[in-house]
């Protein structure tokens, strides 16, 4: 039976995780693993913090702290962030553990024993000002390949090519900014040319994504060269040799970090009391293990060239129980980059969406949904606040949430929360069950191909089908004339809801759990569909999601991005919002008004207050008072009698596609359903309107309001500040006349 060893790239423990990281290596892996678990597959999903290397020491140096303090802080921070984002690692470890030191030093010694390492004395970057050898990341300069400035000495962030300090143009110290010199230093190098032909044949035989395979073959075809695997640094894993030339030096982090996949697996299974089982995941004992590395595209060379070379350099693993080759990666699904509003993420400018901050403001499912919907699987993609709002409101709330709410509302209204027996199935009923089965097959196939964006879209198509099915069957109408037909519609709708509860689990685990709770199900989810039996009691409908408002986004930008870099916040706010609206939101949302004004001043550079009304114009309240105090205009009794006022129930609420302040609602009048456009957005949330009994003018001439036809008018009271719907104080039959 096939087993899966799934990893996500080890994040550096020198800072928090941003949305680009999540979309690149962690969310796709989690979707894949959750699907495998639902299928009943044997899978181990591990990750952990990469706790050595210059990003850690550089931050420690800047902050006057020890590297240990930095890695301890950010290991916990990153681990907690992943938990909040519902990334379901079986174990999240770290590389600053004894087992990792032991395994990494063992890899070094085996490669040396097998003749794949060579010691060389070369010129290394040195800063005369700071009196120290400079690791590659401590050196910046101009990339010789693409001309990008201020690139670090290990890799160009623009063209992706690996770099060394000596080939940079105008290299200088990243600590003090002074030009650097080069001094002799002894280091061990891995002879990558030893593996060039073997790697090429192996890569050519793989079924990887084109962006990965093409990148790797391009590198190999240019010729592989020796690369240093030790460095001058005092934080890391010591070189395990009694050699004065390398005394006090450490293993290069790019060599030992991927070995962390193995050491973290050993640690995970040891803690579970299954220490020896690590071998079946990492050694080719039976040919049944698939090792899959989820990474971002900047990690492709390290996982698809260097990491396999390290495994080859080790040779066969031998102990008293087994002798076997290492498992090479089965697949390396690498994603491209995520940008923010058309620009590359920049942590220094706080031009980023930090995951822990975003989860303070929005549910995890919102972030998971949006990042999956725009996942950069084959090309770079863009995080847009406007698009985020549209996708959550139109797709999650109005499509998925609305369908689930309708199905649960009707089973409670007409069948006391008991799943009714089905009658004879019509063609559309049969199509619904066919759609359920097709969804399981097609979504599963897409996930297996790492096409997560398409897989999520296919899940949402089932929700769209559910809404269309519900509209076509019109249970609000058949409830008066054909109870069996209504029972069948409600039953089938609930079956679709259950299917969605399973299909959503890899993508939106919280929404999946909410559906399971609403359906009152205790069975374990499996990647298969079984019907909810008739007679099963479900819970009352509650809203699945809430809409994202402009105020939510403004507050997030001010409260998080502005604190890190007011200039970045200004760019985002100016793109979407008027200054007066931003000021108003700040003074409404921040509890501390002085803090609000300070943040606004940092963004706009001046003291700002809300403008209550434009000069020379009366306020709305004043207009109402003026009208109330003026002469009353009477209408004749005959004119009043022409109005057809009826009682109805709101059964659907959607945002107006062309107007921010309007809803499009559907009102059940008993024998028909009317579509109305209502200016209630400022005063009511959608969930506050659903199932409300209201009064409408039924014989008002239909009129298009901003492109959407309104077939009547809701009646409400307006005192100039508040608006309140008119509602009967007792239950009456839908469609009853007001007289």
KAWOBEL-V569057 format. One record per residue. N is the residue number from 1. RES is the residue in one small letter. OMEGA is omega in radians with two decimals (none if undefined). D_LAST is the distance of its C-alpha to the last C-alpha in Angstrom with 2 decimals. Layout:
[[N,RES,OMEGA,D_LAST] [N,RES,OMEGA,D_LAST]]
This chain:
[[1,x,-3.12,73.43] [2,x,3.02,72.41] [3,x,-3.06,71.68] [4,x,2.98,70.20] [5,x,-3.03,71.46] [6,x,3.11,68.74] [7,x,2.92,69.25] [8,x,-3.11,67.53] [9,x,-3.13,69.66] [10,x,-3.14,70.86] [11,x,3.06,69.21] [12,x,3.13,71.51] [13,x,3.13,71.09] [14,x,-3.13,71.17] [15,x,-3.11,67.51] [16,x,-3.13,63.92] [17,x,3.05,62.36] [18,x,-3.03,60.26] [19,x,3.09,57.81] [20,x,3.07,60.60] [21,x,-3.06,62.64] [22,x,-3.12,59.74] [23,x,-3.06,58.93] [24,x,-2.94,62.62] [25,x,-2.96,64.18] [26,x,3.10,61.96] [27,x,3.10,58.49] [28,x,3.13,59.95] [29,x,-3.11,62.40] [30,x,3.09,59.71] [31,x,-3.11,57.53] [32,x,-3.08,60.64] [33,x,3.11,61.74] [34,x,3.09,58.36] [35,x,3.14,58.34] [36,x,3.13,61.90] [37,x,3.10,61.01] [38,x,3.12,58.09] [39,x,-3.13,60.65] [40,x,-3.13,62.95] [41,x,3.02,65.68] [42,x,-3.07,68.31] [43,x,3.03,67.65] [44,x,-3.05,68.79] [45,x,-3.09,66.94] [46,x,3.07,68.84] [47,x,3.09,68.97] [48,x,-3.12,70.25] [49,x,3.03,71.18] [50,x,-2.88,74.19] [51,x,3.08,75.95] [52,x,3.08,79.08] [53,x,-2.99,79.87] [54,x,3.10,79.68] [55,x,3.14,75.91] [56,x,-3.09,76.26] [57,x,3.14,79.52] [58,x,3.11,78.38] [59,x,3.13,75.29] [60,x,3.14,77.41] [61,x,-3.12,79.92] [62,x,-3.04,77.30] [63,x,-3.13,75.69] [64,x,-3.13,78.97] [65,x,3.10,78.05] [66,x,3.06,79.72] [67,x,3.13,78.65] [68,x,3.11,78.07] [69,x,-3.13,75.50] [70,x,-3.05,73.68] [71,x,3.10,73.57] [72,x,3.14,72.56] [73,x,-3.01,69.63] [74,x,2.99,68.33] [75,x,-3.14,68.98] [76,x,-3.13,66.50] [77,x,-3.11,64.07] [78,x,3.12,64.11] [79,x,3.14,63.96] [80,x,3.13,60.87] [81,x,3.12,59.21] [82,x,3.11,59.76] [83,x,3.13,58.33] [84,x,3.12,55.19] [85,x,3.09,54.90] [86,x,3.02,55.21] [87,x,-2.87,58.57] [88,x,3.06,59.97] [89,x,2.96,63.73] [90,x,3.08,65.74] [91,x,3.08,67.92] [92,x,-3.03,67.98] [93,x,-3.12,71.52] [94,x,-3.11,73.78] [95,x,3.09,77.17] [96,x,3.11,78.66] [97,x,-3.11,79.69] [98,x,-3.12,83.22] [99,x,3.13,82.42] [100,x,3.07,81.52] [101,x,-3.08,84.72] [102,x,-3.08,86.75] [103,x,-3.12,85.24] [104,x,3.11,85.34] [105,x,3.09,88.98] [106,x,3.09,89.77] [107,x,3.13,88.35] [108,x,-3.08,90.50] [109,x,3.11,93.65] [110,x,3.10,93.16] [111,x,3.10,92.67] [112,x,3.13,95.81] [113,x,-3.11,97.76] [114,x,3.03,96.79] [115,x,-3.09,98.08] [116,x,3.09,94.80] [117,x,3.09,95.07] [118,x,3.09,97.48] [119,x,-3.12,98.32] [120,x,3.01,98.59] [121,x,-3.10,99.36] [122,x,3.08,97.14] [123,x,3.12,96.06] [124,x,3.13,92.97] [125,x,-3.11,90.83] [126,x,3.12,92.04] [127,x,3.13,90.89] [128,x,-3.13,93.84] [129,x,-3.09,91.57] [130,x,3.08,89.92] [131,x,-3.13,93.07] [132,x,2.95,91.31] [133,x,-3.07,90.91] [134,x,2.97,87.50] [135,x,-3.04,85.36] [136,x,-3.09,83.86] [137,x,3.09,80.47] [138,x,3.14,82.26] [139,x,3.06,83.50] [140,x,3.14,81.43] [141,x,-3.11,82.42] [142,x,3.14,81.76] [143,x,-3.14,81.29] [144,x,-3.09,84.26] [145,x,-3.07,82.24] [146,x,3.10,79.15] [147,x,3.13,80.03] [148,x,-3.12,77.08] [149,x,3.07,77.94] [150,x,3.09,77.62] [151,x,-3.13,77.80] [152,x,-3.05,79.07] [153,x,3.10,82.41] [154,x,-3.11,81.10] [155,x,3.08,78.55] [156,x,-3.14,76.95] [157,x,-3.11,73.18] [158,x,-3.10,72.88] [159,x,3.08,75.02] [160,x,-3.11,75.27] [161,x,3.04,79.07] [162,x,-3.11,81.02] [163,x,2.93,83.13] [164,x,-3.08,86.05] [165,x,-3.06,86.95] [166,x,3.14,90.17] [167,x,3.06,88.47] [168,x,3.04,85.90] [169,x,-3.12,86.61] [170,x,-3.13,87.22] [171,x,3.12,86.49] [172,x,-3.11,85.89] [173,x,-3.13,85.07] [174,x,3.11,81.36] [175,x,-3.06,82.14] [176,x,3.12,84.16] [177,x,-3.13,83.78] [178,x,3.05,87.54] [179,x,-3.12,89.33] [180,x,2.98,90.59] [181,x,3.12,93.97] [182,x,3.12,94.98] [183,x,3.13,97.35] [184,x,3.07,98.88] [185,x,-3.11,97.06] [186,x,3.11,97.60] [187,x,3.06,94.70] [188,x,-3.12,94.14] [189,x,3.01,92.64] [190,x,-3.09,91.28] [191,x,-3.08,92.91] [192,x,3.14,89.85] [193,x,3.11,92.12] [194,x,-3.01,93.25] [195,x,-2.99,89.87] [196,x,-3.09,89.12] [197,x,3.14,89.98] [198,x,3.11,88.52] [199,x,-3.10,85.26] [200,x,3.14,85.06] [201,x,-3.14,85.55] [202,x,-3.13,83.06] [203,x,-3.13,80.36] [204,x,-3.11,80.92] [205,x,-3.07,80.27] [206,x,-3.10,76.90] [207,x,-2.99,73.44] [208,x,3.04,71.92] [209,x,-3.10,69.25] [210,x,-3.11,70.85] [211,x,3.12,70.33] [212,x,-3.06,72.31] [213,x,-3.13,75.04] [214,x,3.11,75.73] [215,x,-3.08,75.96] [216,x,-3.13,78.41] [217,x,3.07,80.64] [218,x,3.10,80.78] [219,x,-3.07,82.14] [220,x,-3.12,84.63] [221,x,3.08,85.92] [222,x,3.13,86.77] [223,x,-3.14,88.99] [224,x,-3.09,88.50] [225,x,3.08,90.57] [226,x,3.11,91.61] [227,x,-3.12,89.03] [228,x,3.07,89.64] [229,x,2.97,88.26] [230,x,-3.12,89.60] [231,x,3.12,89.08] [232,x,-3.13,90.19] [233,x,-3.12,87.59] [234,x,3.09,87.73] [235,x,-3.13,84.33] [236,x,-3.10,84.08] [237,x,-3.10,86.05] [238,x,3.03,89.80] [239,x,-2.99,91.99] [240,x,-3.12,93.73] [241,x,3.03,97.29] [242,x,-3.02,100.32] [243,x,-3.10,100.91] [244,x,-3.11,101.62] [245,x,-3.08,100.23] [246,x,3.11,96.70] [247,x,3.13,96.90] [248,x,3.13,93.75] [249,x,-3.05,91.76] [250,x,3.04,88.66] [251,x,3.10,87.16] [252,x,-3.05,85.04] [253,x,-3.12,81.36] [254,x,3.05,80.71] [255,x,-3.03,83.32] [256,x,-3.08,82.18] [257,x,-3.14,78.38] [258,x,3.05,77.78] [259,x,3.07,80.15] [260,x,3.09,77.43] [261,x,-3.13,75.49] [262,x,-3.09,78.31] [263,x,3.12,78.93] [264,x,3.07,75.23] [265,x,3.13,75.08] [266,x,-3.14,78.13] [267,x,-3.12,76.63] [268,x,-3.08,73.29] [269,x,3.05,74.97] [270,x,3.14,77.46] [271,x,3.13,74.62] [272,x,-3.13,73.14] [273,x,-3.11,76.54] [274,x,-2.95,77.17] [275,x,-3.06,79.53] [276,x,-3.09,81.61] [277,x,3.11,78.58] [278,x,-3.06,78.48] [279,x,-3.12,81.23] [280,x,3.11,79.14] [281,x,-3.02,76.72] [282,x,3.12,79.33] [283,x,-3.12,82.41] [284,x,-3.10,82.77] [285,x,-3.08,83.57] [286,x,3.13,81.93] [287,x,-3.04,80.34] [288,x,-3.08,76.85] [289,x,3.05,75.53] [290,x,3.10,73.47] [291,x,-3.07,73.59] [292,x,3.14,70.71] [293,x,3.03,70.56] [294,x,-3.04,67.30] [295,x,2.95,68.18] [296,x,-2.99,67.40] [297,x,3.11,69.47] [298,x,-3.14,71.73] [299,x,-3.07,73.04] [300,x,-3.10,73.97] [301,x,-3.08,77.74] [302,x,-3.11,78.08] [303,x,-3.04,76.43] [304,x,3.12,77.64] [305,x,-3.01,81.19] [306,x,-3.14,82.48] [307,x,3.06,80.89] [308,x,3.11,82.19] [309,x,3.11,85.55] [310,x,3.12,85.67] [311,x,3.09,85.09] [312,x,-3.11,87.85] [313,x,3.11,90.14] [314,x,-3.04,89.82] [315,x,-3.11,91.01] [316,x,3.01,90.68] [317,x,3.13,89.37] [318,x,2.92,91.81] [319,x,-3.06,91.87] [320,x,-3.08,93.30] [321,x,-3.03,90.48] [322,x,2.95,89.55] [323,x,-3.03,90.83] [324,x,3.01,88.24] [325,x,3.04,87.02] [326,x,3.01,83.93] [327,x,3.00,80.70] [328,x,-3.14,80.05] [329,x,3.06,76.43] [330,x,3.12,74.71] [331,x,-3.14,72.03] [332,x,-3.13,71.15] [333,x,-3.10,67.62] [334,x,3.07,67.60] [335,x,3.11,64.58] [336,x,-3.05,64.78] [337,x,3.00,63.59] [338,x,3.09,60.13] [339,x,3.09,59.64] [340,x,3.12,57.12] [341,x,3.05,55.36] [342,x,-3.13,58.28] [343,x,3.12,61.05] [344,x,3.07,63.29] [345,x,3.07,62.61] [346,x,-3.11,64.83] [347,x,-3.12,65.16] [348,x,3.13,67.25] [349,x,-3.07,64.51] [350,x,3.03,61.74] [351,x,-3.02,60.38] [352,x,2.99,59.17] [353,x,3.13,56.38] [354,x,-2.98,57.90] [355,x,-3.09,56.46] [356,x,3.10,56.45] [357,x,-3.14,54.53] [358,x,-3.14,51.99] [359,x,2.97,51.36] [360,x,-3.01,50.68] [361,x,-3.04,47.72] [362,x,3.11,46.46] [363,x,3.14,46.60] [364,x,-3.12,49.72] [365,x,3.12,47.80] [366,x,3.12,46.56] [367,x,3.13,50.17] [368,x,-3.13,51.44] [369,x,-3.06,48.79] [370,x,-3.13,49.41] [371,x,3.07,53.19] [372,x,-3.13,53.29] [373,x,-3.12,51.11] [374,x,-3.01,53.56] [375,x,-3.09,56.69] [376,x,-3.02,59.88] [377,x,-3.11,61.44] [378,x,3.09,63.47] [379,x,3.12,62.99] [380,x,3.11,61.95] [381,x,-2.95,58.20] [382,x,3.03,56.08] [383,x,-3.14,53.76] [384,x,3.13,51.04] [385,x,3.13,48.34] [386,x,-3.14,45.93] [387,x,3.07,46.68] [388,x,-3.14,46.42] [389,x,-3.12,42.89] [390,x,-3.09,41.85] [391,x,3.13,43.53] [392,x,-3.05,42.09] [393,x,-3.07,38.50] [394,x,-3.02,38.39] [395,x,-3.13,40.75] [396,x,-3.04,40.64] [397,x,-3.00,37.08] [398,x,-3.13,35.08] [399,x,-3.06,37.30] [400,x,-3.10,39.01] [401,x,-3.13,36.77] [402,x,-3.12,33.59] [403,x,3.13,35.04] [404,x,-3.12,36.29] [405,x,-3.14,32.99] [406,x,-3.10,31.04] [407,x,-3.13,33.55] [408,x,3.13,33.56] [409,x,-3.07,29.77] [410,x,3.13,29.36] [411,x,3.10,32.25] [412,x,-3.10,30.82] [413,x,-2.99,27.22] [414,x,-3.08,28.25] [415,x,3.06,31.82] [416,x,3.08,32.02] [417,x,3.13,34.44] [418,x,3.11,36.93] [419,x,-3.05,38.38] [420,x,3.02,37.55] [421,x,3.07,40.15] [422,x,2.98,40.30] [423,x,3.13,40.14] [424,x,-3.10,42.09] [425,x,3.00,42.39] [426,x,-3.05,41.47] [427,x,-3.12,43.36] [428,x,3.07,41.13] [429,x,3.14,41.49] [430,x,3.11,45.25] [431,x,-3.14,45.23] [432,x,3.13,43.57] [433,x,3.05,46.50] [434,x,3.12,48.94] [435,x,3.11,47.42] [436,x,-3.12,47.87] [437,x,3.12,51.52] [438,x,-3.13,52.18] [439,x,3.13,50.73] [440,x,-3.12,53.14] [441,x,-3.03,56.08] [442,x,3.11,55.39] [443,x,3.12,54.40] [444,x,3.13,57.50] [445,x,-3.14,59.74] [446,x,3.10,58.43] [447,x,3.14,58.95] [448,x,3.12,62.45] [449,x,-3.11,63.16] [450,x,3.10,61.92] [451,x,-3.00,59.15] [452,x,3.12,56.58] [453,x,3.12,54.36] [454,x,-3.14,54.04] [455,x,3.11,53.62] [456,x,3.12,50.63] [457,x,-3.13,49.10] [458,x,3.07,49.58] [459,x,-3.11,47.78] [460,x,3.07,44.79] [461,x,3.08,44.81] [462,x,3.08,44.08] [463,x,3.08,40.98] [464,x,3.11,39.93] [465,x,-3.14,40.57] [466,x,3.11,38.46] [467,x,3.12,35.40] [468,x,3.09,36.00] [469,x,-3.11,36.52] [470,x,3.14,33.24] [471,x,-3.09,31.31] [472,x,-3.10,33.13] [473,x,3.03,32.59] [474,x,-3.11,28.80] [475,x,3.09,28.58] [476,x,3.12,24.84] [477,x,-3.11,24.55] [478,x,3.12,27.53] [479,x,-3.12,26.35] [480,x,-2.98,23.99] [481,x,-3.00,26.75] [482,x,-3.06,30.19] [483,x,-3.14,30.95] [484,x,3.12,34.62] [485,x,3.12,33.97] [486,x,3.12,31.71] [487,x,-3.14,34.46] [488,x,3.14,37.04] [489,x,-3.12,35.16] [490,x,3.12,34.65] [491,x,-3.12,38.28] [492,x,3.12,39.71] [493,x,3.13,37.68] [494,x,3.06,39.09] [495,x,3.09,42.57] [496,x,3.11,42.20] [497,x,3.12,41.15] [498,x,3.11,44.29] [499,x,3.11,46.45] [500,x,3.12,45.15] [501,x,3.10,46.01] [502,x,-3.08,49.63] [503,x,-3.11,49.90] [504,x,-3.03,48.66] [505,x,3.13,51.20] [506,x,-3.02,54.00] [507,x,-3.04,51.80] [508,x,-3.05,49.07] [509,x,3.13,50.33] [510,x,3.10,47.62] [511,x,3.09,44.80] [512,x,3.13,46.73] [513,x,3.10,46.91] [514,x,3.12,43.19] [515,x,3.14,42.47] [516,x,3.11,45.05] [517,x,-3.13,43.44] [518,x,3.13,39.90] [519,x,3.09,41.36] [520,x,-3.11,43.27] [521,x,3.09,46.55] [522,x,-3.12,49.98] [523,x,3.07,52.22] [524,x,3.10,54.41] [525,x,3.04,53.31] [526,x,3.14,55.63] [527,x,3.10,55.71] [528,x,-3.09,54.58] [529,x,2.96,51.37] [530,x,-3.03,50.73] [531,x,2.94,47.39] [532,x,-3.10,45.17] [533,x,3.03,45.50] [534,x,-3.12,42.62] [535,x,3.11,41.79] [536,x,-3.13,42.42] [537,x,3.08,39.95] [538,x,3.13,38.78] [539,x,3.13,37.31] [540,x,-3.11,33.82] [541,x,2.97,33.10] [542,x,-3.10,34.04] [543,x,3.12,34.45] [544,x,-3.03,37.89] [545,x,2.98,38.34] [546,x,-3.09,37.04] [547,x,3.02,37.10] [548,x,-3.13,39.96] [549,x,3.04,38.96] [550,x,3.12,41.06] [551,x,3.09,41.24] [552,x,-3.08,42.84] [553,x,3.11,45.46] [554,x,-3.12,46.22] [555,x,3.12,46.72] [556,x,-3.13,48.98] [557,x,-3.14,51.13] [558,x,-3.00,51.52] [559,x,-3.07,52.09] [560,x,-3.07,54.57] [561,x,-3.11,55.98] [562,x,3.14,56.30] [563,x,-3.14,58.24] [564,x,3.13,60.77] [565,x,-3.12,61.03] [566,x,-3.13,58.88] [567,x,3.10,60.09] [568,x,3.11,58.68] [569,x,3.14,55.34] [570,x,3.13,55.37] [571,x,-3.12,55.95] [572,x,-3.11,52.98] [573,x,3.13,50.59] [574,x,-3.12,51.65] [575,x,-2.98,51.08] [576,x,-2.90,47.37] [577,x,3.01,45.99] [578,x,-3.08,45.99] [579,x,-3.13,48.01] [580,x,3.13,45.25] [581,x,3.11,43.05] [582,x,-3.14,46.00] [583,x,-3.12,46.66] [584,x,3.14,43.08] [585,x,-3.13,43.07] [586,x,-3.10,46.47] [587,x,3.09,45.48] [588,x,-3.00,42.29] [589,x,-3.13,43.92] [590,x,3.12,47.36] [591,x,3.13,47.50] [592,x,-3.06,50.69] [593,x,3.10,49.91] [594,x,3.08,53.62] [595,x,3.11,54.13] [596,x,-3.12,51.30] [597,x,3.12,52.96] [598,x,3.12,56.35] [599,x,3.11,55.14] [600,x,3.14,53.43] [601,x,3.13,56.65] [602,x,-3.13,58.70] [603,x,-3.02,56.53] [604,x,3.06,56.15] [605,x,-3.14,59.22] [606,x,3.08,57.59] [607,x,-3.09,55.34] [608,x,3.05,51.69] [609,x,3.10,48.52] [610,x,3.02,44.90] [611,x,-3.05,43.94] [612,x,3.11,40.76] [613,x,3.10,39.81] [614,x,-3.13,41.80] [615,x,3.04,43.73] [616,x,-3.13,42.26] [617,x,3.12,38.69] [618,x,3.09,35.93] [619,x,3.14,34.34] [620,x,-3.13,30.75] [621,x,3.12,30.13] [622,x,3.12,31.87] [623,x,3.13,29.83] [624,x,3.14,26.57] [625,x,-3.12,28.16] [626,x,-3.12,29.40] [627,x,-3.13,26.05] [628,x,-3.09,24.48] [629,x,-3.10,27.39] [630,x,-3.13,27.32] [631,x,-3.11,25.77] [632,x,3.05,21.99] [633,x,-3.13,20.89] [634,x,2.98,18.06] [635,x,-3.14,15.89] [636,x,3.11,15.13] [637,x,3.14,11.90] [638,x,3.11,12.92] [639,x,3.13,13.42] [640,x,-3.10,10.05] [641,x,3.13,8.60] [642,x,-3.12,11.14] [643,x,3.10,9.70] [644,x,-3.12,8.98] [645,x,-3.07,7.73] [646,x,3.09,9.17] [647,x,3.11,11.09] [648,x,3.11,14.81] [649,x,3.12,18.20] [650,x,-3.10,20.94] [651,x,3.13,24.04] [652,x,3.11,26.42] [653,x,3.10,27.35] [654,x,3.03,30.22] [655,x,3.02,31.85] [656,x,-3.07,31.46] [657,x,-3.05,34.92] [658,x,-3.09,35.32] [659,x,-3.07,33.60] [660,x,-3.03,34.40] [661,x,-3.06,31.16] [662,x,2.96,28.66] [663,x,2.89,27.47] [664,x,-3.07,26.69] [665,x,3.01,24.18] [666,x,-3.07,23.08] [667,x,3.11,19.64] [668,x,3.13,19.34] [669,x,3.12,16.21] [670,x,-3.14,17.82] [671,x,3.08,19.28] [672,x,3.09,20.28] [673,x,-3.14,21.24] [674,x,3.02,20.45] [675,x,-3.12,22.87] [676,x,3.00,21.71] [677,x,-3.03,23.98] [678,x,3.13,23.12] [679,x,-3.02,25.23] [680,x,-3.00,25.10] [681,x,-3.11,28.75] [682,x,-2.96,29.89] [683,x,-3.09,27.44] [684,x,2.95,27.09] [685,x,-3.12,29.70] [686,x,-3.11,28.94] [687,x,3.10,29.31] [688,x,3.14,26.79] [689,x,-3.08,24.11] [690,x,3.09,25.07] [691,x,3.07,22.90] [692,x,3.01,20.24] [693,x,-2.99,16.67] [694,x,3.09,14.68] [695,x,3.12,11.65] [696,x,2.94,12.67] [697,x,-3.00,12.17] [698,x,-3.07,13.34] [699,x,3.04,14.43] [700,x,-3.12,16.49] [701,x,3.13,20.02] [702,x,-3.12,22.24] [703,x,3.09,24.78] [704,x,3.09,27.85] [705,x,-3.09,28.11] [706,x,3.03,31.76] [707,x,-3.14,32.44] [708,x,-3.10,29.58] [709,x,3.05,26.66] [710,x,-3.04,23.14] [711,x,-3.13,20.54] [712,x,-3.12,17.43] [713,x,3.01,16.79] [714,x,3.10,16.20] [715,x,-3.12,14.38] [716,x,3.07,16.77] [717,x,-3.10,18.05] [718,x,3.14,21.52] [719,x,-3.13,23.88] [720,x,3.10,26.78] [721,x,-3.10,28.40] [722,x,3.08,25.90] [723,x,-3.13,22.86] [724,x,3.11,20.41] [725,x,3.02,17.73] [726,x,-3.09,14.20] [727,x,3.08,14.13] [728,x,-3.13,12.37] [729,x,3.06,14.91] [730,x,3.12,15.16] [731,x,3.08,15.94] [732,x,-3.12,13.38] [733,x,3.10,14.29] [734,x,-3.11,14.64] [735,x,-3.13,12.54] [736,x,-3.13,9.52] [737,x,3.03,6.28] [738,x,-3.12,3.83] [739,x,none,0.00]]
